[in-house]
Amino acid sequence: MNKIFIVIYFFLVSIASGSAVQYSGIYICRLLPPVTRPLAWPIPGDLKKQITSTTKGACIGNSTVAKYKGGEAVASLLFSAEEIALGYSCYSLAVPGHTINQQLNAWNGFAEKKQMDWIIVEIGLNDLDPSDPTGSALDRYQKLIDTINLTKKAGARVILATMTPCKERLVDIYKDKWKVSYNKWREMNYAIMGNHRKNIIMGVDFRFNGHTMALNDGNGNLKSVYETSRNDHIHENTAGRMIIASYWRLALSANNLL
């Protein structure tokens, strides 16, 4: 069985292979081999005895998060059967094709929002039209986060995940305008991570981008081994979604939610 080995350092580390990635102030040395089937998240017996409370949350996203084209929904890969039996859960609001504003509407219509302990937001890929200014897209994103903060349960954590790699897909769709769209993708991810030169998404408890880096082929594209089909260039297969789920779990653990 393929294994994932993750070592968390609380100081700056330098790895010659370049496998050290920043994880909201924590550096993670990752060895993430290609995953060919879903992984289990077993809970050691002694740890089970220590669990006194569990958490449940919701995720916001599009077709790279929702079940689509043979790729399982990330929410369905997040917890093991043992953890679900204990009470952990993730309600997926993600819908294929949804924009930021459509997911805002989905959140507004979510009747159980006050019961969620955390919300993971991974959205934006359907807002990369080059004719739409980056600032306008970020305004929509900020409105989504502001609305979540105004309507969520007190104390619920808002966690942001960057958009996944998609450069070749942007070339396919926008042709000679792809560079504008790709720059928008980068600028929005900088804002999501709080690293943008002038636009930062505010009202956030935690941010991470490890999944984006792990899925990137080094040139801004989704690694072909993680595509749902040849030349799809954006939708991850279940193996790729397990990578996303692993970083979601790290974010939950870092916030004492798992």
FENVEN-V753452 format. One record per pair of residues at least 24 apart in sequence whose C-alpha atoms are under 10 Angstrom apart, sorted by sequence separation. I is the first residue (numbers start at 1). J is the second residue. If there is no record, write none. Layout:
I;J  I;J
This chain:
5;29  6;30  7;31  99;123  100;124  121;145  162;186  5;30  6;31  67;92  91;116  98;123  99;124  100;125  163;188  164;189  215;240  4;30  5;31  6;32  66;92  90;116  98;124  99;125  100;126  101;127  162;188  163;189  214;240  215;241  4;31  5;32  65;92  66;93  67;94  68;95  69;96  89;116  90;117  92;119  94;121  98;125  99;126  100;127  162;189  3;31  4;32  5;33  56;84  65;93  66;94  67;95  68;96  90;118  91;119  92;120  93;121  94;122  97;125  98;126  99;127  161;189  162;190  215;243  3;32  4;33  54;83  65;94  66;95  67;96  90;119  94;123  97;126  98;127  99;128  119;148  160;189  162;191  163;192  211;240  214;243  215;244  2;32  3;33  4;34  54;84  64;94  65;95  66;96  90;120  96;126  97;127  119;149  162;192  211;241  214;244  2;33  3;34  4;35  55;86  56;87  57;88  58;89  59;90  60;91  61;92  62;93  63;94  64;95  65;96  66;97  161;192  162;193  211;242  212;243  2;34  3;35  54;86  55;87  56;88  57;89  58;90  59;91  60;92  61;93  62;94  63;95  64;96  160;192  161;193  211;243  212;244  2;35  53;86  54;87  55;88  56;89  57;90  58;91  59;92  60;93  61;94  62;95  63;96  64;97  119;152  160;193  210;243  211;244  214;247  1;35  2;36  38;72  48;82  52;86  53;87  54;88  55;89  56;90  57;91  58;92  59;93  60;94  61;95  62;96  63;97  118;152  186;220  210;244  211;245  1;36  2;37  4;39  48;83  51;86  53;88  54;89  55;90  56;91  57;92  58;93  59;94  60;95  61;96  62;97  63;98  113;148  117;152  118;153  209;244  211;246  212;247  1;37  2;38  3;39  41;77  58;94  61;97  62;98  101;137  104;140  108;144  116;152  117;153  210;246  211;247  2;39  40;77  41;78  42;79  43;80  61;98  62;99  100;137  104;141  107;144  114;151  115;152  116;153  117;154  118;155  119;156  120;157  121;158  122;159  123;160  125;162  210;247  211;248  1;39  39;77  40;78  41;79  42;80  48;86  60;98  61;99  62;100  99;137  100;138  113;151  114;152  115;153  116;154  117;155  118;156  119;157  120;158  121;159  122;160  123;161  124;162  125;163  182;220  209;247  210;248  38;77  39;78  40;79  41;80  42;81  43;82  61;100  101;140  104;143  105;144  108;147  113;152  114;153  115;154  116;155  117;156  118;157  119;158  120;159  121;160  122;161  123;162  124;163  125;164  208;247  209;248  40;80  41;81  42;82  43;83  60;100  62;102  100;140  101;141  104;144  107;147  108;148  112;152  113;153  114;154  116;156  117;157  118;158  119;159  120;160  121;161  122;162  123;163  124;164  125;165  130;170  208;248  210;250  39;80  40;81  41;82  42;83  61;102  62;103  99;140  100;141  103;144  104;145  107;148  112;153  115;156  116;157  117;158  118;159  119;160  120;161  121;162  122;163  123;164  125;166  129;170  160;201  210;251  40;82  41;83  61;103  99;141  100;142  101;143  102;144  114;156  121;163  122;164  128;170  208;250  60;103  100;143  101;144  104;147  108;151  113;156  208;251  59;103  60;104  100;144  104;148  107;151  129;173  130;174  159;203  160;204  207;251  107;152  125;170  129;174  158;203  159;204  160;205  161;206  162;207  164;209  206;251  60;106  128;174  131;177  134;180  138;184  157;203  158;204  159;205  160;206  161;207  162;208  163;209  164;210  165;211  166;212  206;252  60;107  130;177  133;180  134;181  137;184  141;188  157;204  158;205  159;206  160;207  161;208  162;209  164;211  165;212  59;107  129;177  130;178  132;180  133;181  157;205  158;206  159;207  160;208  161;209  162;210  163;211  164;212  165;213  206;254  58;107  129;178  130;179  131;180  132;181  134;183  135;184  138;187  156;205  157;206  158;207  159;208  160;209  161;210  162;211  163;212  164;213  165;214  166;215  167;216  206;255  128;178  130;180  131;181  134;184  138;188  141;191  142;192  161;211  162;212  164;214  165;215  166;216  205;255  129;180  130;181  133;184  134;185  137;188  138;189  141;192  161;212  162;213  164;215  165;216  168;219  170;221  58;110  128;180  129;181  130;182  132;184  135;187  164;216  165;217  167;219  168;220  169;221  128;181  129;182  130;183  134;187  135;188  138;191  165;218  166;219  167;220  168;221  169;222  58;112  127;181  128;182  130;184  134;188  138;192  149;203  165;219  166;220  167;221  168;222  57;112  58;113  128;183  129;184  130;185  146;201  148;203  149;204  165;220  166;221  167;222  57;113  65;121  125;181  128;184  129;185  145;201  146;202  164;220  165;221  166;222  58;115  65;122  127;184  128;185  142;199  145;202  146;203  164;221  165;222  166;223  57;115  58;116  64;122  65;123  127;185  142;200  143;201  145;203  146;204  164;222  165;223  56;115  57;116  58;117  59;118  60;119  61;120  64;123  142;201  145;204  172;231  55;115  56;116  57;117  58;118  59;119  60;120  61;121  62;122  63;123  125;185  128;188  139;199  141;201  142;202  172;232  55;116  56;117  57;118  58;119  59;120  60;121  61;122  62;123  64;125  124;185  127;188  138;199  141;202  142;203  172;233  55;117  56;118  57;119  58;120  59;121  60;122  61;123  62;124  63;125  138;200  139;201  169;231  171;233  54;117  55;118  56;119  57;120  58;121  59;122  60;123  61;124  62;125  63;126  125;188  138;201  168;231  169;232  170;233  59;123  61;125  62;126  124;188  135;199  168;232  169;233  170;234  61;126  124;189  134;199  168;233  169;234  166;232  167;233  168;234  169;235  166;233  167;234  165;233  166;234  165;234  166;235  122;192  164;234  165;235  121;192  164;235  165;236  164;236  164;244  161;244  120;206  121;207  161;247  118;205  120;207  161;248  160;248  159;248  161;251  160;251  159;251  159;252  157;252  159;255  157;255  57;156  64;163  65;164  57;157  59;159  60;160  61;161  64;164  157;257  57;158  59;160  61;163  125;234  120;248  120;251  120;252  118;252  118;255  118;257  117;257  71;226  71;227  71;228  69;227  70;228  69;228  70;229  68;228  69;229  77;238  69;232  78;241  71;235  72;236  73;237  74;238  77;241  78;242  70;235  71;236  72;237  73;238  76;241  77;242  69;235  70;236  71;237  72;238  74;240  75;241  76;242  77;243  78;244  79;245  68;235  69;236  70;237  71;238  72;239  74;241  75;242  77;244  78;245  79;246  68;236  69;237  70;238  71;239  72;240  73;241  74;242  77;245  78;246  24;193  68;237  69;238  71;240  72;241  73;242  74;243  75;244  76;245  77;246  78;247  88;257  23;193  24;194  64;234  65;235  67;237  68;238  71;241  72;242  74;244  75;245  78;248  79;249  88;258  63;234  64;235  65;236  67;238  71;242  74;245  78;249  63;235  64;236  73;245  74;246  63;236  64;237  75;248  67;241  74;248  66;241  83;258  64;240  65;241  64;241  65;244  79;258  30;210  64;244  65;245  25;206  33;214  34;215  24;206  25;207  26;208  28;210  32;214  23;206  24;207  25;208  27;210  31;214  32;215  23;207  24;208  30;214  23;208  24;209  22;208  23;209  24;210  21;208  22;209  23;210  21;209  22;210  23;211  21;210  36;225  20;210  21;211  35;225  36;226  22;213  34;225  35;226  21;213  34;226  21;214  19;213  19;214  57;252  55;252  37;237  38;238  39;239  57;257  36;237  37;238  38;239  55;256  56;257  35;237  36;238  37;239  38;240  55;257  56;258  35;238  36;239  37;240  38;241  39;242  54;257  55;258  35;239  36;240  38;242  39;243  53;257  54;258  34;239  35;240  37;242  38;243  41;246  53;258  34;240  35;241  36;242  35;242  39;246  51;258  34;242  35;243  41;249  34;243  33;243  32;243  32;246  23;247  23;250  24;251  23;251  26;254  24;254  4;243  6;246  4;246  8;250  6;250
